[in-house]
C-alpha cells in the first residue's frame, strides 16, 4: 500500500505530482506485456543479444513494424535468433535551445 504524502503547499504537491508523472511515463514496457501502437515514430528499446556465446543487454533506438519486428535506425531488423527486443519505452522530447 502506498504511503500517504503530506505537502506544505499546493505548488509543492503539483511539482511532486508532475515529477512522478514524468518519471512514470518513461518506464520500460516489457514486450510480453504489450507492443507500441504508433509505428511511425522511434522508441528506445532494450535488446538481449548473444555475442560469442555470451548474453549482452543493451539499448538502441528502433521502430516497430506491422509484422511485429523491430528495425534499427539504419533499417536493419533487430529480432532474430541472436538478438531480441525485450522492452521498449517512449523517447523523451529532444532538448531545444531557448531563443
N, C-alpha and C positions, 0 to 999 in steps of 0.2 A: 504494500500500500504506500502510495506517495505521501510524503510528509507535507503538511500544510506550511506554506511560507508566509511570513509577515513582512510588509513593506512599510517604509517611512513616508512614502508619498505615492501619488498616482503616477508621477513621472518615473519613479524607481520601478514600480510594477510594470509599466509599459516597456521600459528599456529591458528589463529582465525577460518579459514575455517575448519581445522581439528577438532577443539573442537566442532564447530557447527555440523559437520557430526557425530561425536561420540555421541553427545547428542541426535540428531535426530534419530539415529539408535536404541537407547534404549527406544523409545517411546512405550507406550502401544497401542495395536491394538484391538479395540473392536471386539468381536466375531461376532457381527452383520455386520461388515464391510468385514471381511474375516477370514479364518482359515489357520493354517500353512500348508505348502506343504510337509515338511520333517517330517515323522512320526518316524524316528529313534532316534531323539535327544530330550532332555528335554527342556521345556520352563518355564519361570516364568509366573504364571497365577494369576489373581485376581478372587477370589471366593466370591460370595454372598451366605450366609448361614442363615438359620433360626435356632436359638438355644433358646429353651424355650420361643418361641413366639417373640423373638427379632431378627432384622436383624443385622448380623455381616458381615463385609467385611474384608477379609484377603488375604494374598498371600501365594503361595505354588509353589513347583516345580512339574510339571506334564508332561506327554507325551500325545500326541494327537493320537487317534486311527482312523483307516479307516472308522469305523462306526459312526464317529462324536462325540464320547465320549472322556472323559479325564480320565487318570489314575494317581494316585499319585505315588510316588517312591516305594511304597510297593505293587503296582498293584491293589489298591482299586479304583473302579470307583467313580469319583467325581460327575458327573452330576446326578441329580435326583430331586425329589420333594423339598428337603430341602437344596440342595447345587447345585449351578450353576456357571460355569466358564463364566465370562462376558468379560474378556480381557486377552491378552497374549502378551509376548514380547520375543525376543531372549535373551538368557542368556549371561552375559559378559564372556570374557575369564578369566579363573582362574589365580590367582597370581602364578608366578614361581620365585623361588629363583635364583638370579644371581650366576652363578658358575664360 
